[in-house]
Amino acid sequence: MTSLNTAQTVRLFWETEFEKYPWRYRAEAVAPIKNKIGALLSDSTLYRILVAPRIDLRFRSLMDEGGVLLVNLAKGRIGEDSAAI
């Protein structure tokens, strides 16, 4: 049996296991994820970085190709609250 890497395991979960969840359990399962994403996007600096970057970032391609993304998350650059998120 071949071992799955983390990305494959996560993808398999969302494509197979999550699809079997009843609607209410799905809502409960994604609520913490939505809260974190909402917190990220509510910060104007992080919003610009993630949603409207100066250069076109292709997160999907980075993950699929095993790429590396280095981001300076220093408190002085993006603020203490954003860095904590």
Backbone as ProteinMPNN parsed JSONL, in Angstrom:
{"seq_chain_A": "MTSLNTAQTVRLFWETEFEKYPWRYRAEAVAPIKNKIGALLSDSTLYRILVAPRIDLRFRSLMDEGGVLLVNLAKGRIGEDSAAI", "coords_chain_A": {"N_chain_A": [[0.831, -1.168, 0.0], [0.543, 2.198, -0.84], [1.713, 5.179, 0.69], [-0.127, 8.111, 1.4], [0.483, 11.528, 0.694], [0.213, 14.509, 2.709], [-1.365, 16.507, 1.431], [-2.773, 14.983, -0.446], [-4.215, 13.334, 1.28], [-5.846, 15.177, 2.62], [-7.316, 16.187, 0.463], [-8.613, 13.855, -0.387], [-10.235, 13.39, 1.84], [-12.054, 15.617, 1.677], [-13.234, 15.119, -0.783], [-14.379, 12.587, -0.578], [-15.116, 11.566, 2.128], [-16.254, 13.891, 3.401], [-18.349, 14.446, 1.684], [-20.205, 12.542, 2.377], [-21.25, 13.35, 4.769], [-24.048, 14.413, 6.75], [-26.138, 17.332, 6.129], [-26.258, 19.131, 8.391], [-24.047, 18.341, 9.966], [-22.012, 18.908, 8.207], [-22.123, 21.704, 8.143], [-21.349, 22.261, 10.778], [-18.786, 21.225, 10.709], [-17.371, 22.858, 8.929], [-17.547, 25.369, 10.029], [-15.455, 26.338, 11.894], [-13.362, 26.663, 10.062], [-14.397, 28.556, 8.275], [-14.59, 30.693, 10.05], [-11.869, 31.299, 10.589], [-10.964, 31.968, 8.003], [-12.647, 34.125, 7.499], [-11.692, 35.886, 9.455], [-9.122, 36.322, 8.48], [-9.677, 37.587, 6.016], [-11.03, 39.849, 6.82], [-9.202, 41.654, 7.66], [-7.758, 44.405, 6.233], [-5.193, 44.598, 5.055], [-4.31, 41.92, 4.838], [-6.378, 41.011, 3.241], [-5.89, 42.369, 0.814], [-3.45, 41.169, 0.189], [-4.119, 38.442, -0.091], [-6.383, 38.358, -1.786], [-6.217, 40.328, -3.777], [-3.506, 40.447, -4.965], [-0.4, 42.052, -5.953], [1.071, 40.625, -7.765], [0.244, 37.71, -9.664], [-0.729, 35.159, -7.765], [-0.741, 31.728, -7.691], [-2.127, 29.659, -5.811], [-3.108, 27.049, -5.913], [-1.577, 25.838, -7.957], [0.943, 26.059, -6.758], [0.63, 24.292, -4.578], [-0.036, 21.848, -5.876], [2.247, 21.396, -7.394], [4.198, 21.155, -5.554], [5.445, 23.442, -4.716], [7.036, 26.3, -3.09], [6.117, 28.885, -0.922], [7.148, 31.815, 0.374], [6.437, 34.027, 2.937], [6.528, 37.141, 4.476], [5.558, 37.518, 7.585], [5.882, 39.268, 9.655], [5.192, 41.091, 12.617], [5.56, 43.854, 12.494], [5.228, 44.44, 9.813], [2.646, 43.605, 8.95], [0.99, 44.035, 11.068], [0.064, 43.327, 14.475], [-2.309, 41.878, 15.142], [-3.027, 40.702, 12.676], [-0.762, 39.13, 12.195], [-1.001, 37.306, 14.268], [-3.217, 35.85, 13.494]], "CA_chain_A": [[0.0, 0.0, 0.0], [1.336, 3.418, -0.895], [1.277, 6.187, 1.654], [-0.577, 9.365, 0.803], [1.043, 12.716, 1.33], [-0.793, 15.269, 3.44], [-2.287, 17.162, 0.5], [-3.65, 13.952, -1.001], [-5.1, 12.89, 2.35], [-6.841, 16.232, 2.83], [-8.177, 16.202, -0.717], [-9.436, 12.649, -0.332], [-11.26, 13.627, 2.852], [-13.091, 16.528, 1.189], [-13.929, 14.552, -1.936], [-15.098, 11.34, -0.288], [-15.725, 11.526, 3.46], [-17.087, 15.064, 3.661], [-19.543, 14.317, 0.851], [-21.131, 11.621, 3.046], [-21.764, 13.977, 5.985], [-25.344, 15.093, 6.65], [-26.009, 18.779, 5.977], [-25.979, 19.804, 9.67], [-22.684, 18.033, 10.371], [-21.142, 19.654, 7.282], [-22.095, 23.092, 8.609], [-20.543, 22.29, 11.999], [-17.398, 20.895, 10.376], [-16.703, 23.958, 8.219], [-17.662, 26.637, 10.772], [-14.163, 26.871, 12.34], [-12.579, 27.056, 8.884], [-14.974, 29.822, 7.821], [-14.227, 31.741, 11.012], [-10.476, 31.686, 10.361], [-10.87, 32.646, 6.709], [-13.286, 35.427, 7.692], [-10.761, 36.735, 10.207], [-8.047, 36.702, 7.566], [-10.144, 38.507, 4.989], [-11.541, 41.092, 7.388], [-8.058, 42.561, 7.782], [-7.584, 45.005, 4.904], [-3.869, 44.264, 4.509], [-4.327, 40.515, 4.426], [-7.313, 40.901, 2.124], [-5.171, 42.774, -0.41], [-2.413, 40.169, -0.101], [-4.705, 37.16, -0.492], [-7.419, 38.462, -2.808], [-5.821, 41.205, -4.874], [-2.053, 40.669, -4.896], [0.214, 42.766, -7.083], [1.434, 39.595, -8.74], [-0.739, 36.641, -9.688], [-0.329, 33.982, -7.007], [-1.571, 30.558, -7.989], [-1.952, 28.762, -4.671], [-3.382, 25.669, -6.341], [-0.388, 25.362, -8.672], [2.014, 25.895, -5.773], [0.396, 23.064, -3.814], [0.026, 20.674, -6.756], [3.603, 21.204, -7.906], [5.138, 21.067, -4.432], [6.185, 24.7, -4.647], [7.24, 26.93, -1.789], [5.759, 30.288, -0.866], [7.673, 32.459, 1.575], [5.701, 35.249, 3.209], [6.98, 37.838, 5.659], [4.413, 37.778, 8.452], [6.373, 39.994, 10.821], [4.192, 41.984, 13.211], [5.797, 45.215, 12.041], [4.796, 44.612, 8.42], [1.21, 43.42, 8.736], [0.247, 44.316, 12.298], [0.08, 42.235, 15.45], [-3.506, 41.053, 15.025], [-2.934, 39.905, 11.451], [0.295, 38.14, 12.377], [-1.516, 36.275, 15.166], [-4.147, 35.013, 12.735]], "C_chain_A": [[0.888, 1.248, 0.0], [0.8, 4.42, 0.112], [0.892, 7.46, 0.911], [0.125, 10.531, 1.47], [-0.099, 13.524, 1.939], [-1.815, 15.901, 2.502], [-3.264, 16.153, -0.093], [-4.653, 13.468, 0.037], [-6.217, 13.897, 2.577], [-7.821, 16.259, 1.665], [-9.124, 15.01, -0.719], [-10.556, 12.797, 0.69], [-12.389, 14.471, 2.286], [-13.884, 15.929, 0.035], [-14.749, 13.315, -1.601], [-15.827, 11.378, 1.052], [-16.696, 12.678, 3.693], [-18.392, 14.987, 2.882], [-20.597, 13.424, 1.494], [-21.773, 12.234, 4.29], [-23.172, 14.52, 5.746], [-25.133, 16.609, 6.645], [-25.605, 19.445, 7.283], [-24.535, 19.56, 10.118], [-21.679, 18.747, 9.476], [-20.989, 21.093, 7.77], [-21.227, 23.221, 9.859], [-19.067, 22.052, 11.702], [-16.67, 22.071, 9.733], [-16.738, 25.278, 8.978], [-16.312, 27.167, 11.263], [-13.28, 27.35, 11.18], [-13.08, 28.404, 8.369], [-14.617, 30.965, 8.757], [-12.801, 32.223, 10.79], [-10.321, 32.445, 9.051], [-11.498, 34.033, 6.804], [-12.388, 36.393, 8.431], [-9.621, 37.205, 9.317], [-8.513, 37.789, 6.599], [-10.709, 39.801, 5.54], [-10.424, 42.114, 7.625], [-7.731, 43.095, 6.389], [-6.239, 44.654, 4.262], [-3.843, 42.831, 4.013], [-5.274, 40.296, 3.258], [-6.62, 41.244, 0.809], [-4.12, 41.747, -0.801], [-3.024, 38.907, -0.686], [-5.657, 37.248, -1.677], [-6.98, 39.288, -4.012], [-4.32, 41.485, -4.828], [-1.548, 41.417, -6.127], [0.657, 41.805, -8.176], [0.421, 38.463, -8.617], [-0.194, 35.412, -8.946], [-1.285, 32.84, -7.325], [-1.335, 29.515, -6.905], [-2.149, 27.309, -5.064], [-2.165, 25.077, -7.054], [0.773, 25.138, -7.718], [1.856, 24.585, -5.016], [0.566, 21.825, -4.691], [1.44, 20.359, -7.216], [4.649, 21.126, -6.805], [5.988, 22.318, -4.292], [6.281, 25.227, -3.229], [6.863, 28.401, -1.911], [6.278, 30.837, 0.451], [6.976, 33.802, 1.748], [6.226, 35.859, 4.5], [5.761, 38.222, 6.487], [4.836, 38.48, 9.736], [5.313, 40.978, 11.304], [4.334, 43.411, 12.697], [5.317, 45.476, 10.623], [3.292, 44.552, 8.256], [0.367, 43.707, 9.967], [0.166, 43.084, 13.192], [-1.124, 41.318, 15.327], [-3.446, 40.144, 13.793], [-1.876, 38.822, 11.58], [-0.185, 37.0, 13.269], [-2.469, 35.335, 14.453], [-3.36, 34.026, 11.918]], "O_chain_A": [[1.86, 1.333, 0.751], [-0.404, 4.5, 0.355], [1.518, 7.828, -0.083], [0.337, 10.52, 2.683], [-1.267, 13.227, 1.688], [-3.016, 15.832, 2.765], [-4.453, 16.443, -0.226], [-5.813, 13.218, -0.289], [-7.384, 13.529, 2.71], [-9.032, 16.344, 1.874], [-10.308, 15.154, -1.024], [-11.689, 12.384, 0.442], [-13.556, 14.095, 2.395], [-15.076, 16.202, -0.109], [-15.728, 13.027, -2.29], [-17.049, 11.235, 1.09], [-17.826, 12.465, 4.13], [-19.433, 15.42, 3.375], [-21.779, 13.549, 1.175], [-22.744, 11.686, 4.811], [-23.463, 15.03, 4.664], [-24.099, 17.108, 7.09], [-24.682, 20.26, 7.284], [-23.875, 20.481, 10.599], [-20.61, 19.146, 9.938], [-19.884, 21.636, 7.808], [-20.46, 24.174, 9.988], [-18.198, 22.615, 12.368], [-15.477, 22.261, 9.967], [-16.03, 26.216, 8.611], [-16.034, 28.35, 11.071], [-12.543, 28.327, 11.314], [-12.283, 29.291, 8.064], [-14.367, 32.083, 8.307], [-12.546, 33.427, 10.801], [-9.621, 33.456, 8.999], [-10.963, 35.001, 6.264], [-12.319, 37.574, 8.091], [-9.203, 38.36, 9.395], [-7.822, 38.787, 6.393], [-10.856, 40.768, 4.792], [-10.691, 43.306, 7.772], [-7.458, 42.32, 5.472], [-6.168, 44.438, 3.052], [-3.405, 42.56, 2.895], [-4.997, 39.481, 2.379], [-6.738, 40.518, -0.178], [-3.919, 41.48, -1.986], [-2.512, 38.359, -1.662], [-5.734, 36.321, -2.483], [-7.339, 38.971, -5.146], [-3.909, 42.634, -4.669], [-2.176, 41.414, -7.185], [0.622, 42.134, -9.361], [-0.191, 38.289, -7.563], [0.691, 34.717, -9.445], [-2.503, 32.994, -7.231], [-0.493, 28.626, -7.033], [-1.425, 26.434, -4.59], [-1.772, 23.942, -6.781], [1.506, 24.157, -7.841], [2.826, 23.85, -4.829], [1.231, 20.867, -4.297], [1.794, 19.195, -7.405], [5.845, 21.041, -7.083], [7.118, 22.259, -3.807], [5.69, 24.68, -2.298], [7.235, 29.076, -2.871], [5.887, 30.372, 1.521], [6.93, 34.613, 0.823], [6.353, 35.165, 5.508], [5.023, 39.141, 6.132], [4.212, 38.302, 10.783], [4.626, 41.614, 10.505], [3.335, 44.099, 12.488], [5.03, 46.619, 10.269], [2.714, 45.346, 7.514], [-0.86, 43.628, 9.903], [0.197, 41.948, 12.717], [-0.976, 40.098, 15.399], [-3.777, 38.961, 13.869], [-2.084, 37.701, 11.114], [0.185, 35.847, 13.049], [-2.523, 34.147, 14.772], [-3.944, 33.217, 11.197]]}, "name": "protein", "num_of_chains": 1, "seq": "MTSLNTAQTVRLFWETEFEKYPWRYRAEAVAPIKNKIGALLSDSTLYRILVAPRIDLRFRSLMDEGGVLLVNLAKGRIGEDSAAI"}
